[in-house]
Amino acid sequence: MAIQGQSGRGRIEIFDDFVGQGQLVAQTTAPPIRLGSYFNLVGQGLAETDSGAIRLDSDGLSGVVQLTTTNEDIHAAGLQTATMFDVALMAPLVMEARVRFAAITTGESFIGFSDVNTDLAIVEGAICHGDTVTLTLTASDICGFLMATDLTDGADWHSVFNGGTTTGVTISTSNDLDDAAVAGEWQVLRMEIDPNGTARWYTDGALKKTVAGAVSTTTNLCFNCITESKTTAVKTMDVDYIYISATRNWDA
């Protein structure tokens, strides 16, 4: 049996600054589409000619990729890793992303970890959904940030979690992180998960919520960064960078 931490490569670090992405909008083939070194570009409706991802050359300082959906209800565009993270074996898990929205309307976005790994990714109906004051936690294992404009507090980020020893909260007022997105402004979202499943949510460097036993310690997870359209409105999300770190499991 291998010894944990047996070499200097015991920490997995994923960082993409999106400085070299090409023009990936107007795809006509189904996902997945490789984007950079670490992520697949996925999403229901991604084969439509107005959906995909594009490197911003205007207003794209530091390197920015823009995810854009097609103009159909519950169609999405997102970035996804392999199912490669186990909380008990590989925590502390850290996720950090810097994102912005051109408009805080008609959309739903999830950033975090889940056991949902599919090329035709969607948020509502597969991962989670928010409507008025109710959160629907579809994924059996999930831990991340949700913004849903169908919620009463539709501009606020909400913590969503399911699968751990603490029952996932389904009332949005209990999970509201009280940090609203503002159209055109960047926000840094960070999550830390301990080996026992305790999770912490940060926005712009401020600790907003801590939940013990928020997520399963045995279910393998992937990372998702997905935005989704509602009705016939195209939804976009700009991503400046994504950082993920985990401890290597030497016994795998």
N, C-alpha and C positions, 0 to 999 in steps of 0.2 A: 504494500500500500504506500502510495506517495505521501510525503509529509507536507502538511499545509504550510504555505509560505516558504517553500523550499528554495526559491530563487528570487532574484531581483525583478522578475516579471510577474510578480504576484498580484499586481493591480491592473485591471482592465480599464483603460480610459478611451472614451470615444469623444472626439471633438470635431465638429464640422463648422467652419466659418462661412461656407458657401461662397467662396471667392472665385471659383472656377467653373460654376455650372453653366451649361449651354442653354440655348432656347429650347425648352421642352414643352411648350404650350402647343396646342393643335395636334395632339397625337391622334392617330387613327387605329392604334393597336391596343389590345386590352393589357391591363397591368399584370404583373409588376414590371416597372421600368427602373433600372438601376440609376440612382442619383448619388453621385459622389462615391466615397469609399465605404460607407457604412449603412446606407439606408436604401430601401426600396420605395419608389413612388407608387402609391396604391390608392384605390378609391373606386366606389361605384360610379359609373359614368365617365371614368377617366379616358375612355376611348373616343369621347366626343371631341370635336375639333376645337371647342373653346375651353377645354379643361386641361389641367396639368400643372406645370411649374415653369417659372421663368426667372432668369437672373435679371435683377433690376440694374440697369445702367444709369437710370435717372433716379435720384433719391435713394441710392443704394450704397452709400458709404459704408465701409468695413465689410462689404460683401453681404448681399441680401438675396434670398430666394423667396419668390411669391407663389404660394399655393393658391390655385384658383379652381373653382368648381364649374360645372356646367349649370345651365339655368333650369334645373329640374329639382323638384322636392326630394329631399333625402338622397342627394348625390354629393359625393365627397372627394376631397383630395388630401392626401396625407403622406407622412414619412413614417416608416416602420422598420424596426430591427427584426432579426430572427428571434424566436422564442429561446432565450439564452440566459435568463436571470432566475436564480432561486434565492429567496430571501434568507433562509437559514444557512445556506452554504456559501452565499456570496455577498451578503450585506457586510458593512453598510453600503446600501445603494444610494447613489446621488444622481439626481436629474436636474438640469438647469437649462432653461430656454429663454431667449429674448425675442418677444413677438410684438406685433402691432396689427391693428385693423384699420382699413380705410374708413369703414363705417361700422357702427355697433348696431346693426339691424339685420333682421331676417337670417339668422344663422345659428349654428351650434358648433362648439369647438371643444375637443378633449385633448389634454396633454398629460401624459403619465404612463403608468404601467398597467397592463391587463393581460388576460390569457386569451384575448381575441387577436388572432393573427390570420388575416385573410387578404387576398389580393383585391377583392371587391369590398373594401372596408367602408363602413358607415358608422355613425355615432348612434343616432336614434335607432332602436331596434336590435342593436348588437352590443353596444358598450353601456351607454346610459342616456338619459333624456331628462329634460326639465320642462315643466309646464305649470304655469301660475305659481303655486307654492309646493309642488310635488316633484320629487326626484324619482325616476324609475331606474333602478340599478339592474340592467339586463345581464351584464357579464357576471359570472359567478365569482371572478377574482379580478379586482380593479382597485387602483389607488392612484388618484391624480386630480387634475384641475378640470372643471367644466364651466363653460360659459354658454348659456342658452337664452336667446332673446325671447323665447316663449315664457320664461319665468317672469314673475312680477318684478324681481330685481334682475332684469335681463342683461344689464351691463356689468354686473358683479361676477367675479370668479367664485366658484363654489368648490369645496372639497367633496370628493366622492370616493367611497371606499366600500369594499365588500369582500367577504371570503375569510376574514380573520376571526378572532375570538370575540370581537366587538361587532354587534350587528350594525350593518350599514344604515346610516340615517337617511330617511326618504322624505324628510320635510326640509325644504330649501332654507327656511329661516334658521335652522340649526346649523347648516353647513355654509352659510354665507360668510365669505372671508372679508367682507366690507372693504373691498378694494376694486373699484370700478375701472374698467378700461375706458380710455378716452380716445376717440377717433384720431388717428394720426400720431399717437404718442406710444413710445416703446414702454414695455413692462418686462421685468425679469421675474420669471416664475421658477422657484426652486423647491425640490422635494427631497427629503432624506428619510430612508427607511432603515431601521435597526434590525439585527438578526432575529429579534423576538416579534417582529411585525409592527412595532411602534413607528408611526409615521409623523413627519412634521412638514407643514406647508409654509412657505415663505413667499411674499411678494415684495419686490424691490428691496430685498435685504431684511425685511421685518418679519419676524415669526408671527404667523396668523393663527395657527391651529396645531395642536398635538393630540393624536389619538393612539392609545395603547391597543395593540392587537388589531390594527386596522386591516391587515392583509394576511393571507395565508403564508405560512413559512415553508410550505412544501410544494406548492403549485408553481410550475415554471411560467415565467412571464416574458412578454416582449414590451418594447417601448413604442408608444403611438403618439404622433403629433398630427391631428386630423381636424380639418374644418369642413363644415357641411352646409349646403344650401337649404333654404326653406322656400316653398312655393316655386315661383319662376325667377327668383332673384339670384344672380351669381354672387357667391361669397368668396372673399379673398382673405388670406392671412399671410403677412410678411414674417419671415423667420430670419433673424440676424445670425444666431448661432444656436447649436444644441450641444450640451456637454452631458455625458453619462459616465459614471465610474462605478466599479464593483470589484470585489475581491475574486481572484481566480479560484475556481474549484479544481484543485490539483488531482482529485480522485475521479474526476469525470472521464 
